[in-house]
Amino acid sequence: MAEQLNDRESSGLADKLMQYLPARFRPGTAVVPVIRLSGVIGAVTPLRPGMTLAGVARVLERAFSYRNAKAVALVINSPGGSPVQSRQIYLRIKQLAAEKKLPVLVFVEDVAASGGYMIACAGDEIICDPSSILGSIGVVGGSFGFQDAIRRLGIERRLYTAGAHKAMLDPFLPENPDDVAKLKAIQREIHRIFIALVKDSRSTRLKGDDDTLFTGEYWAGESAVALGLADSIGDLRSTLRARYGEKVLTPVIAQPTGLLSGLMGRKSPGAGQLSALESIAGLPDELISAVETRAIWAKFGF
């Protein structure tokens, strides 16, 4: 009898102590870390950094190493950008998911298009809003032609190169059909890589043919689900509660901020004036970058 009382007292004490533990450390607590991946991919300028593997690697590592994690949720809102950075982020997510044996649930906000959709394909499931934009599986590149403008302004273009194609597609020279053909060949190669990635990731879930899915077209959420580019309509909160219970914890894993990160990341003392001068000198580039970024988002109505 005394032993039973002691066991009950020990059990009661353990229960009381458990209440003081953070919720995510308690046995049986479901945790789904959430990572937000937003913005243009790879468009990096001094004042306008885009999404890159280097920028998100630490956050991904933290999320996939989270104690008691049942899955990892990615919230994506990106119109695309660099195919290289998109694929590297995609691969890192797939690698971590395999290492930690965790499912990945992707939730699309406004848009997951082009490189943004490539990253979304790293998920075991893609869940979107009815008004989300998905797809744009293609490759695009653009430039301007200034040769007539500089001639009217009386400006002489002087360009010196070693290598027959070093000045290929120079915006201050007339367009060369051979240069355009070379660029299009590179685009077709990148497009094939993109298509193979989508087919490998979505497999038998794809319901459209190649001439429908891979033309660069994009669709709203319900059409994307019908074509197999996404799996269902839903939102993060409702979906995770339905699968992991009403008390599921969804901590948002963000880039470190505060004093320590500032000390680790800031330039050395005395660099402030130089940094300001660099920022002023880079304003034309920043203006162009802002216009290009705005144009990428505007393509999808945002």
C-alpha positions in Angstrom: 0.0 0.0 0.0 2.8 2.4 0.9 4.6 1.6 -2.3 1.4 2.5 -4.3 1.1 5.8 -2.5 4.7 6.6 -3.2 4.2 5.8 -6.9 1.2 8.1 -7.0 3.0 10.9 -5.3 5.9 10.5 -7.7 3.6 10.5 -10.6 1.8 13.6 -9.3 5.1 15.4 -8.8 6.2 14.5 -12.3 2.9 15.9 -13.7 3.4 19.1 -11.8 7.0 19.5 -13.0 5.9 18.8 -16.5 3.6 21.9 -16.4 6.6 24.1 -16.0 8.4 22.7 -19.1 7.9 24.7 -22.4 5.1 23.1 -24.4 7.4 21.9 -27.1 9.5 19.8 -24.7 6.5 17.9 -23.3 6.0 14.3 -24.4 3.3 13.9 -27.0 3.3 17.6 -28.1 3.1 17.9 -31.8 5.3 20.6 -33.3 5.5 21.8 -36.9 8.1 24.5 -37.5 7.1 27.1 -40.1 9.5 28.8 -42.5 8.5 31.8 -44.6 10.2 32.0 -48.0 9.3 35.3 -49.6 10.4 37.6 -52.4 12.3 37.5 -55.6 14.9 34.8 -55.8 18.6 35.7 -56.3 18.1 39.4 -57.1 20.9 40.7 -54.8 22.0 44.3 -54.7 23.5 46.2 -51.7 20.2 47.5 -50.4 17.8 44.9 -51.8 18.9 41.3 -51.1 16.8 38.5 -52.7 16.2 35.0 -51.5 19.4 32.8 -51.8 20.5 29.5 -50.4 23.1 31.3 -48.3 20.3 33.5 -46.8 17.9 30.7 -45.9 20.3 27.8 -45.1 20.6 28.5 -41.4 16.8 28.9 -41.0 16.2 25.6 -42.8 18.7 23.8 -40.6 17.0 25.1 -37.5 13.6 24.1 -38.6 14.5 20.6 -39.5 16.4 20.1 -36.2 13.5 21.3 -34.1 12.7 19.0 -31.1 9.5 16.9 -31.4 8.9 18.1 -35.0 6.3 16.1 -36.8 6.7 17.9 -40.1 8.1 21.2 -41.5 5.8 23.7 -43.1 7.0 26.1 -45.8 5.0 29.2 -46.6 6.0 30.4 -50.0 5.3 33.8 -51.7 7.6 34.2 -54.6 7.3 35.2 -58.3 10.6 33.4 -59.0 14.1 34.7 -60.1 17.4 32.9 -60.4 17.0 29.3 -61.6 20.3 28.4 -59.9 19.3 29.7 -56.4 15.8 28.2 -56.8 17.2 24.8 -57.5 19.8 25.0 -54.7 17.1 25.9 -52.2 14.9 23.1 -53.5 17.8 20.5 -53.2 18.7 21.6 -49.6 15.1 21.2 -48.5 14.9 17.7 -50.1 18.3 16.8 -48.5 17.2 17.9 -45.0 13.8 16.2 -45.3 15.5 12.9 -46.2 18.1 13.2 -43.4 15.6 14.1 -40.7 12.9 11.8 -42.1 10.3 14.6 -41.9 7.5 15.4 -44.3 7.4 18.8 -45.9 4.1 20.7 -46.3 4.1 23.7 -48.6 1.5 26.5 -48.3 1.3 28.9 -51.1 0.3 32.5 -50.3 -0.1 35.0 -53.2 2.2 33.3 -55.7 4.5 30.4 -56.2 5.6 30.9 -59.8 8.7 30.1 -61.9 11.5 29.6 -59.3 9.0 30.0 -56.5 7.1 27.0 -57.8 10.4 25.1 -58.2 11.0 25.5 -54.5 7.4 24.5 -53.8 8.1 21.2 -55.5 10.4 20.3 -52.6 7.2 19.7 -50.6 5.5 16.3 -50.2 2.3 18.3 -50.6 1.4 21.7 -52.0 -1.6 23.4 -50.4 -2.8 26.7 -51.8 -5.5 29.3 -51.5 -8.2 29.5 -54.3 -6.7 32.8 -55.4 -3.0 31.7 -55.2 -1.1 31.9 -58.5 1.0 28.8 -59.4 3.0 27.6 -62.3 4.9 29.7 -64.9 7.2 26.8 -65.6 9.5 28.4 -68.1 12.6 30.6 -68.5 12.6 34.3 -69.3 15.3 36.8 -69.9 15.2 40.4 -71.1 17.3 43.5 -71.8 17.1 46.9 -73.5 18.6 48.3 -76.7 20.3 51.7 -76.3 22.3 52.0 -79.5 20.0 54.5 -81.1 19.7 56.6 -78.0 23.4 57.0 -77.5 23.8 57.9 -81.2 21.3 60.7 -80.9 23.0 61.9 -77.7 26.3 62.0 -79.6 27.9 59.3 -77.4 30.5 57.0 -78.9 30.5 53.4 -77.6 34.0 52.1 -77.0 34.3 48.5 -76.1 37.4 46.3 -76.0 37.3 42.5 -75.7 39.3 39.4 -76.0 37.0 36.6 -77.2 34.6 36.6 -80.1 31.5 36.5 -77.9 32.6 38.4 -74.8 30.3 41.3 -75.6 27.3 39.1 -76.6 24.0 40.8 -76.1 25.6 44.1 -75.1 22.6 46.6 -74.8 24.6 49.4 -76.4 25.3 47.4 -79.6 22.8 46.3 -82.3 21.1 43.0 -81.7 22.9 40.1 -83.3 20.7 37.2 -84.4 23.5 34.6 -83.6 23.7 35.9 -80.0 20.0 35.6 -79.6 20.1 32.1 -80.9 22.8 31.2 -78.3 20.7 32.7 -75.5 17.6 30.8 -76.5 19.6 27.5 -76.6 20.7 28.1 -73.0 17.1 29.0 -72.0 15.8 25.7 -73.6 18.5 23.8 -71.6 17.4 25.4 -68.3 13.8 24.8 -69.2 14.4 21.1 -69.7 16.0 20.9 -66.2 13.0 22.7 -64.7 10.6 20.4 -66.5 12.5 17.3 -65.3 12.5 18.6 -61.7 8.7 19.2 -61.7 8.0 15.7 -63.3 10.3 14.0 -60.8 8.7 15.8 -57.8 5.0 15.7 -58.9 5.2 12.4 -60.8 1.8 10.8 -61.4 0.0 13.7 -59.8 0.4 15.8 -62.9 -2.7 15.6 -65.0 -2.0 18.0 -67.8 0.1 17.3 -70.9 3.5 18.9 -71.5 2.0 21.5 -74.0 -0.3 22.7 -71.3 1.9 22.5 -68.2 5.3 23.7 -69.4 4.6 26.7 -71.6 5.2 29.3 -68.9 1.5 29.7 -68.3 0.2 30.0 -64.7 -3.1 29.3 -63.0 -5.2 30.1 -59.9 -5.4 27.7 -57.1 -8.3 25.4 -58.1 -7.1 25.1 -61.7 -3.6 24.3 -60.4 -5.0 21.5 -58.2 -7.0 20.2 -61.2 -3.8 20.0 -63.2 -1.8 18.3 -60.4 0.5 21.3 -59.8 -0.9 21.5 -56.3 -2.7 18.9 -54.0 -5.4 20.8 -52.2 -7.0 24.0 -51.2 -6.4 25.0 -47.6 -4.6 27.2 -45.2 -1.8 26.5 -42.7 -3.7 26.8 -39.4 -6.7 24.6 -40.4 -4.6 22.0 -42.2 -2.1 21.5 -39.3 -4.8 21.4 -36.7 -6.7 18.8 -38.6 -3.7 16.6 -39.0 -1.8 17.1 -35.7 -4.5 18.2 -33.2 -5.9 21.5 -31.9 -2.8 22.0 -29.7 -0.2 21.7 -32.4 2.6 24.2 -32.0 3.7 26.1 -35.1 6.8 28.2 -34.2 8.0 30.5 -37.0 11.7 30.0 -37.6 13.1 33.3 -38.7 16.5 34.9 -39.3 18.2 35.8 -36.0 17.7 39.4 -35.0 18.7 41.5 -32.1 22.0 42.7 -30.5 24.0 39.5 -31.0 23.2 39.1 -34.7 23.9 42.8 -35.2 27.3 42.5 -33.6 28.0 39.4 -35.7 26.8 40.9 -38.9 27.7 44.6 -38.9 30.7 46.1 -40.6 33.7 47.0 -38.5 33.8 50.5 -36.9 34.8 53.2 -39.2 33.1 51.7 -42.2 29.9 53.7 -41.9 31.0 56.6 -44.1 32.3 54.3 -46.8 29.1 52.3 -46.7 27.1 55.4 -47.1 29.1 56.5 -50.1 28.7 53.0 -51.6 25.0 53.2 -51.1 24.8 56.6 -52.9 26.9 55.3 -55.7 24.7 52.3 -56.0 21.4 54.2 -56.2 21.1 53.9 -60.0 21.5 50.1 -59.7 19.0 50.1 -56.8 16.5 52.0 -58.9 16.8 49.5 -61.8 16.6 46.6 -59.3 13.4 48.1 -57.8 11.8 48.5 -61.2 12.8 44.9 -62.2 11.5 43.5 -59.0 8.2 45.4 -59.4 7.9 44.1 -63.0 8.4 40.5 -61.9 5.6 40.8 -59.3 3.3 42.8 -61.6 3.4 40.0 -64.2 1.2 38.0 -61.7 -1.1 40.9 -60.9 0.7 41.9 -57.6 
